[in-house]
Amino acid sequence: MIEFQSVFHAFEDVPVLEDVSLTIDDGEFVLLAGANGSGKTTLLRHCNGLLTPDSGSVLVDGTPVADDLIAARSRVGMVFQHPRDQFVAATVGADIAFGPENLGLEREEINRRVAAALEAVNMTGREDDRIEALSGGEQSRVAIAGALAMDPTHLVLDEPFTGLDEPARRSVLERLESLSADGTGILLATHDLRDVSALADRVIAMRDGRVAVDGPLEDALGDLEDLAVRVPDR
Ligand SMILES: Nc1ncnc2c1ncn2[C@@H]1O[C@H](COP(=O)(O)OP(=O)(O)OP(=O)(O)O)[C@@H](O)[C@H]1O
């Protein structure tokens, strides 16, 4: 479970998160919506300690993130909006293997996880490709694969479908759906709820750093339209 307890965060005295309280349960698939600048990325970066609250707490499975960063980072898989920030190796296979290697897993298990993660993003057999030679969409898929290979208990994704072609998007969505069914909590930030709405248990929408909407999508549609979020046709 990921829990925000009355979290405040400011950048240079400008408040960006104000009194954010929410819980993502295991196996719950939650969409995080809101206009540009409403605080989505800032919220996501608190889930594994990339940012720390000015006041309030963020807990992962009951432990404050700030008390055990390593535990939070092994439990919460993070996919950034700009995947270039995320790579640590020159080739696809080496990059995806990096996290599982740090967990001290056996080579056979690492190879299995890399292959499964590549399959999930429709890139089977691309282990030896150089990351810098990949297209933007392919790099996004490698970033998602890197998070999947950690087998995290929670996945936090910031606009993961930007630049993905249709087969890749569908493949990633299917993988997220099955992970959620198996108990992985998923928090996915997006401006566009149309593609993912069928999977989501709940939508949280931010307005000016505050949670403006939190509930099942069907209850929230009217409010979401006011928040510059693309919603499915009714
Ligand atoms: N490192 C930073 N330093 C100063 N201000 C920042 C920083 N990061 C974010 N902000 C500001 O915080 C506010 C919220 O930004 P954030 O990236 O969380 O919004 P967002 O909802 O994810 O937006 P988008 O939909 O455009 O990705 C913005 O006004 C932004 O300019």
The ligand as an ORCA input file, in Angstrom:
! r2SCAN-3c Opt
* xyz 0 1
  N      12.178     21.200     -9.721
  C      11.271     22.177     -9.730
  N      11.588     23.437     -9.369
  C      10.664     24.426     -9.348
  N       9.372     24.244     -9.702
  C       8.995     23.014    -10.086
  C       9.916     21.919    -10.119
  N       9.239     20.813    -10.532
  C       7.961     21.204    -10.754
  N       7.818     22.512    -10.486
  C       6.570     23.272    -10.594
  O       5.580     22.583     -9.864
  C       4.318     22.656    -10.519
  C       3.766     21.259    -10.696
  O       4.600     20.565    -11.612
  P       4.369     19.029    -11.967
  O       5.462     18.641    -12.908
  O       4.208     18.251    -10.714
  O       2.960     19.098    -12.715
  P       2.241     18.012    -13.633
  O       0.815     17.956    -13.181
  O       2.996     16.730    -13.625
  O       2.312     18.706    -15.064
  P       2.377     18.072    -16.565
  O       0.987     17.588    -16.865
  O       2.735     19.256    -17.386
  O       3.405     16.991    -16.570
  C       4.561     23.406    -11.799
  O       4.154     24.729    -11.622
  C       6.048     23.320    -12.011
  O       6.538     24.448    -12.681
*
